[in-house]
Amino acid sequence: MGKIIFYEGRNFQGRSYECNGDCMDTFRHFSCCNSIRVTGGHWVAYEKPNYLGYQYILGRGEYPDFRTWMGFNNCIRSCQMFPPYRGSYRMRIYNRPDFSGHMMELMDDCPNVYDRFRHRDIYSCNVMEGYWTFYEHPNYRGRQYFLRPGEYRTCGEWGCFNPMVGSFRRMRSHL
């Protein structure tokens, strides 16, 4: 059973809200979020309602300050739980929209896209197996983009409007 607890104050202080499933709008439960405790499941927290805005991937653990989940601010307005996954991982990335240009098929993590492929622009992608996270900067830093299995014809379809991806990794059940 998944559970995430949001706290208005840092270090798990102040008003809190426990969530056991997807929530499209958290505003009625708390006004800001400065710390989070995940006691079960794997979660994506979003800066805006309806699963929009900056995304933060959260596994089991304690996050005493918004910077510990790589937050840009203390605003969490929606969240989704995603199921544990223990299968294979496979995706294709393309350096042009609509699955065109240079294509690479991948099954493992990549801490530095430029070092491995000599380009950082990923305009489209086909996630065939598993869950993945793209990061804005190398070494899994910066803005995060959660990708479920499916086709993403443009980077805007995974929530990004700048095609530069610095790193990516598989979302494994042991986050």
C-alpha positions as CSV (number, residue, x, y, z in Angstrom):
1,M,0.0,0.0,0.0
2,G,1.4,3.4,-0.9
3,K,1.3,6.4,1.3
4,I,2.8,9.8,1.1
5,I,2.6,12.5,3.8
6,F,3.0,16.2,2.9
7,Y,4.0,18.7,5.6
8,E,3.6,22.5,5.4
9,G,6.8,23.1,7.5
10,R,10.3,21.9,7.1
11,N,11.5,18.8,9.0
12,F,8.0,17.4,9.1
13,Q,6.4,20.2,11.1
14,G,3.1,22.0,10.8
15,R,-0.1,20.9,9.2
16,S,0.1,17.6,7.3
17,Y,-1.9,15.6,4.8
18,E,-1.7,11.9,4.2
19,C,-2.4,10.6,0.7
20,N,-2.9,6.9,-0.3
21,G,-3.6,7.4,-4.1
22,D,-3.6,9.9,-6.9
23,C,-4.7,13.4,-6.1
24,M,-5.4,15.9,-8.9
25,D,-5.5,19.0,-6.6
26,T,-3.9,19.1,-3.2
27,F,-4.6,22.8,-2.5
28,R,-7.7,22.1,-0.3
29,H,-5.4,20.0,2.0
30,F,-2.4,22.3,2.4
31,S,-1.1,25.6,1.1
32,C,2.6,24.9,0.7
33,C,4.8,21.8,1.1
34,N,8.2,22.1,2.7
35,S,8.8,18.4,3.6
36,I,7.6,15.0,2.6
37,R,7.7,11.5,4.0
38,V,7.0,8.5,1.7
39,T,6.2,5.4,3.7
40,G,5.1,3.2,0.8
41,G,5.0,3.2,-2.9
42,H,6.6,5.3,-5.6
43,W,5.3,8.7,-6.4
44,V,5.4,11.6,-8.9
45,A,4.6,15.0,-7.2
46,Y,3.7,17.9,-9.5
47,E,4.1,21.6,-9.0
48,K,0.6,22.3,-10.5
49,P,-2.9,20.8,-10.3
50,N,-3.9,18.1,-12.8
51,Y,-0.4,16.5,-13.0
52,L,1.2,19.5,-14.6
53,G,4.4,21.6,-14.0
54,Y,7.7,20.5,-12.5
55,Q,7.8,16.8,-11.7
56,Y,9.5,15.2,-8.7
57,I,10.1,11.5,-8.5
58,L,9.9,10.2,-4.9
59,G,10.7,6.8,-3.5
60,R,10.4,5.5,0.1
61,G,12.2,7.9,2.5
62,E,12.2,11.2,4.2
63,Y,12.6,14.6,2.4
64,P,13.0,17.2,5.2
65,D,13.2,20.2,2.9
66,F,12.0,20.9,-0.7
67,R,15.6,20.9,-1.9
68,T,16.1,17.3,-0.9
69,W,13.6,16.2,-3.6
70,M,15.3,18.7,-6.0
71,G,12.4,21.1,-5.7
72,F,12.5,24.5,-7.2
73,N,10.0,25.8,-4.7
74,N,7.6,24.6,-1.9
75,C,4.6,24.2,-4.2
76,I,3.1,20.7,-4.7
77,R,-0.4,20.7,-6.2
78,S,-1.0,17.1,-7.4
79,C,0.5,13.7,-7.1
80,Q,0.3,10.2,-8.6
81,M,1.5,6.9,-7.4
82,F,3.0,4.6,-10.0
83,P,3.2,0.8,-9.6
84,P,6.4,-1.1,-8.9
85,Y,7.9,-2.5,-12.0
86,R,10.3,-5.5,-12.2
87,G,10.2,-6.3,-15.9
88,S,12.5,-5.3,-18.8
89,Y,13.4,-1.8,-19.8
90,R,13.6,-0.6,-23.4
91,M,13.1,2.8,-25.1
92,R,14.1,4.5,-28.3
93,I,15.2,8.1,-28.3
94,Y,15.4,10.4,-31.4
95,N,17.1,13.7,-32.0
96,R,14.2,15.0,-34.1
97,P,10.4,15.2,-33.6
98,D,8.0,12.5,-34.8
99,F,10.6,9.6,-34.4
100,S,12.9,10.9,-37.0
101,G,16.6,11.7,-37.1
102,H,19.3,9.8,-35.3
103,M,17.8,6.9,-33.2
104,M,19.3,5.0,-30.3
105,E,17.7,2.0,-28.5
106,L,18.4,1.8,-24.8
107,M,18.0,-0.6,-22.0
108,D,20.1,1.0,-19.2
109,D,20.7,4.2,-17.4
110,C,22.8,7.1,-18.8
111,P,24.4,9.6,-16.4
112,N,25.6,11.8,-19.3
113,V,23.7,11.9,-22.6
114,Y,26.3,14.1,-24.4
115,D,29.2,11.9,-23.4
116,R,27.4,8.8,-24.7
117,F,25.7,10.1,-27.8
118,R,27.4,13.4,-28.7
119,H,24.2,15.3,-28.6
120,R,21.7,16.3,-25.9
121,D,18.7,17.1,-27.9
122,I,16.0,14.4,-27.5
123,Y,12.9,15.6,-29.4
124,S,10.9,12.4,-29.4
125,C,10.9,9.0,-27.7
126,N,9.2,5.6,-27.7
127,V,9.1,4.0,-24.2
128,M,8.4,0.4,-25.1
129,E,9.0,-1.2,-21.6
130,G,9.4,0.1,-18.1
131,Y,9.2,3.6,-16.5
132,W,12.0,6.1,-17.1
133,T,13.0,9.6,-15.8
134,F,14.7,12.2,-18.0
135,Y,16.8,14.8,-16.2
136,E,17.6,18.3,-17.4
137,H,21.3,18.0,-16.5
138,P,24.0,15.2,-16.3
139,N,24.2,13.0,-13.2
140,Y,20.5,13.0,-12.6
141,R,20.1,16.6,-11.6
142,G,17.7,19.4,-12.5
143,R,14.2,19.2,-13.7
144,Q,12.7,15.7,-13.9
145,Y,10.4,14.2,-16.5
146,F,8.6,10.9,-15.7
147,L,7.8,8.8,-18.8
148,R,5.4,5.9,-18.8
149,P,5.3,3.3,-21.6
150,G,4.0,5.0,-24.8
151,E,4.9,7.2,-27.7
152,Y,6.1,10.8,-27.2
153,R,6.2,12.5,-30.6
154,T,7.5,15.8,-29.1
155,C,9.3,16.7,-25.9
156,G,6.2,18.7,-24.9
157,E,4.3,15.5,-24.6
158,W,6.4,14.5,-21.6
159,G,6.1,18.1,-20.1
160,C,9.4,19.6,-21.5
161,F,9.6,22.5,-23.9
162,N,13.4,22.4,-24.2
163,P,14.6,19.2,-25.9
164,M,17.9,19.2,-24.0
165,V,18.2,16.1,-21.8
166,G,21.3,15.7,-19.6
167,S,20.7,12.2,-18.2
168,F,18.1,9.5,-17.8
169,R,17.5,6.4,-15.8
170,R,15.1,3.5,-15.3
171,M,12.6,3.7,-12.5
172,R,13.2,0.5,-10.6
173,S,11.1,-0.8,-7.7
174,H,13.9,-0.2,-5.2
175,L,14.1,3.6,-5.9
